[in-house]
């Protein structure tokens, strides 16, 4: 079996770690934005159901 060069193995591991860390943060950010819009939509629906003007918000 051929051994990998240490630099290439290290570089690959660094790229993988970078993707895991920043990919994870990107996923969390997207989920936070989606959750914020879902909460806002729910609040607007509740407000309009109670007779409020949704465009006044």
C-alpha distances in whole Angstrom, upper triangle without the diagonal:
4,6,9,13,15,18,16,15,19,20,19,20,23,24,23,26,28,28,29,31,33,33,34,37,38,38,40,42,43,43,46,48,48,49,52,53,53,55,58,58,59,61,63,63,65,67,68,69,71,73,72,71,68,68,70,67
4,6,9,12,15,13,13,16,18,17,18,21,22,22,24,26,27,27,30,32,31,33,36,36,37,39,41,41,43,45,47,47,49,51,52,53,55,57,57,58,61,62,63,65,67,68,69,71,73,71,70,67,67,69,66
4,6,9,12,11,10,13,15,14,15,18,19,19,21,24,24,25,27,29,29,31,33,34,35,37,39,40,41,43,45,45,47,49,50,51,53,55,56,57,59,61,61,63,65,66,67,69,71,69,69,65,66,67,64
4,6,8,7,6,10,11,11,12,15,16,16,18,20,21,22,24,26,26,28,30,31,32,34,36,37,38,40,42,42,44,46,47,48,50,52,53,54,56,58,59,60,62,63,64,66,68,66,66,62,62,64,60
4,6,5,6,9,10,11,12,14,16,17,18,20,21,23,24,26,27,28,30,31,33,35,36,37,39,41,42,43,45,46,48,49,51,52,54,55,57,58,59,61,63,64,65,67,69,67,66,63,63,64,61
4,6,5,6,8,10,11,12,14,15,16,18,20,21,22,24,25,27,28,30,31,33,34,36,37,39,40,41,43,45,46,47,49,51,52,53,55,57,58,59,61,63,64,66,67,65,65,61,61,62,59
4,6,5,6,9,10,10,12,14,15,16,18,20,21,22,23,25,27,28,29,31,32,34,36,37,38,40,41,43,45,46,47,49,50,52,53,55,56,58,59,61,62,64,66,63,63,59,59,60,57
4,5,5,6,8,10,11,12,14,15,16,18,20,21,22,24,26,26,28,30,31,32,34,36,37,38,40,41,43,44,46,47,49,50,52,53,54,56,58,59,60,62,64,62,61,57,57,59,55
4,5,5,6,9,10,11,12,14,15,16,18,20,20,22,24,25,26,28,30,31,32,34,36,37,38,40,42,43,44,46,47,49,51,52,53,55,57,58,59,61,63,61,60,57,57,58,55
4,5,5,6,9,10,10,12,14,15,16,18,19,21,22,24,25,27,28,30,31,33,34,36,37,39,40,42,43,45,46,47,49,51,52,53,55,57,58,60,61,59,59,55,55,56,53
4,5,5,6,9,10,10,12,14,15,16,17,20,21,22,24,25,27,28,30,31,32,34,36,37,39,40,42,43,44,46,48,49,50,52,53,55,56,58,60,58,57,53,53,54,51
4,5,5,6,9,10,11,12,14,15,16,18,20,20,22,24,25,26,28,30,31,32,34,36,37,38,40,42,43,44,46,47,49,50,52,53,54,56,58,56,55,52,52,53,50
4,5,5,6,8,10,10,12,14,15,16,18,19,21,22,24,25,27,28,30,31,32,34,36,37,38,40,42,43,45,46,47,49,51,52,53,55,57,55,54,51,51,52,49
4,5,5,6,9,10,10,12,13,15,16,18,19,21,22,24,25,27,28,30,31,33,35,36,37,39,40,42,43,45,46,48,49,51,52,54,56,53,53,49,49,50,47
4,5,5,6,9,10,10,11,14,15,16,17,20,21,22,24,25,26,28,29,31,32,34,35,37,38,40,41,43,44,46,47,49,50,52,54,51,51,47,47,48,45
4,5,5,6,9,10,10,12,14,15,16,18,20,20,22,24,25,26,28,30,31,32,34,36,37,38,40,42,43,44,46,47,48,50,52,50,50,46,46,48,44
4,5,5,6,8,9,10,12,14,15,16,18,20,21,22,24,26,27,28,30,31,33,35,36,37,39,41,42,43,45,46,48,49,51,49,49,45,46,47,43
4,5,5,6,8,10,11,12,14,15,16,18,20,21,22,24,25,27,29,30,31,33,34,36,37,39,40,42,43,45,46,48,50,47,47,43,43,44,41
4,6,5,5,8,10,10,11,14,15,16,17,19,21,22,23,25,26,28,29,31,32,34,35,37,38,40,41,43,44,46,48,46,45,41,41,43,39
4,6,5,6,9,10,10,12,14,15,16,18,20,21,22,24,26,26,28,30,31,32,34,36,37,38,40,42,43,45,47,45,44,41,41,42,39
4,6,5,6,9,10,11,12,14,16,17,19,20,21,23,25,26,27,29,30,32,33,35,36,37,39,41,42,44,45,43,43,39,40,41,37
4,5,5,6,9,10,10,12,14,15,16,18,20,21,23,24,26,27,29,30,31,33,35,36,37,39,40,42,44,41,41,37,37,38,35
4,5,5,6,9,10,11,12,14,15,17,18,20,21,22,24,26,27,29,30,32,33,35,36,38,39,41,42,40,40,36,36,38,34
4,5,5,6,9,10,11,12,14,15,16,18,20,21,22,24,26,27,28,30,31,33,34,36,37,39,41,39,39,35,36,37,33
4,5,5,6,9,10,10,12,14,15,16,19,20,21,22,24,26,27,29,30,31,33,35,36,37,39,37,37,33,34,34,31
4,5,5,6,9,10,11,12,14,15,17,18,20,21,23,24,26,27,29,30,32,33,35,36,38,36,35,31,32,33,29
4,5,5,6,9,10,11,12,14,16,16,18,20,21,22,24,26,27,29,30,32,33,35,36,35,34,31,31,33,29
4,5,5,6,9,10,10,12,14,15,16,18,20,21,22,24,26,27,28,30,31,33,35,33,33,29,30,31,27
4,5,5,6,9,10,11,13,14,15,17,18,20,21,23,24,26,27,29,30,32,33,31,31,27,28,28,25
4,5,5,6,9,10,11,12,14,15,17,18,20,21,23,24,26,27,29,31,32,30,29,26,26,27,24
4,5,5,6,9,10,10,12,14,15,16,18,20,21,22,24,26,27,29,30,29,28,25,26,27,24
4,5,5,6,9,10,10,12,14,15,16,18,20,21,22,24,26,27,29,27,27,23,24,25,21
4,5,5,6,9,10,11,12,14,15,16,18,20,21,23,24,26,27,25,24,21,21,23,19
4,5,5,6,9,10,11,12,14,15,16,18,20,21,22,24,26,24,24,20,21,23,19
4,5,5,6,9,10,10,12,14,15,16,18,20,21,23,25,23,23,20,21,22,19
4,5,5,6,9,10,11,12,14,15,16,18,20,21,23,21,21,17,18,19,16
4,5,5,6,8,10,10,12,14,15,16,18,20,21,19,19,15,16,17,14
4,5,5,6,9,10,11,12,14,15,16,18,20,19,19,15,17,19,16
4,5,5,6,9,10,11,12,14,15,17,19,17,18,15,17,17,14
4,5,5,6,9,10,10,12,14,15,17,15,15,11,13,14,10
4,5,5,6,9,10,11,12,14,15,14,14,10,13,14,11
4,5,5,6,9,10,10,12,14,14,14,12,15,16,13
4,5,5,6,9,10,11,13,11,12,10,13,13,10
4,5,5,6,8,10,11,9,9,6,9,10,8
4,5,5,6,9,10,9,10,8,12,13,11
4,6,5,6,9,9,11,10,13,14,12
4,5,5,7,5,8,7,11,10,9
4,5,5,5,6,6,9,10,10
4,5,7,9,10,13,14,14
4,6,9,10,14,14,14
4,7,9,12,12,13
4,6,9,8,9
4,5,5,7
4,5,6
4,5
4
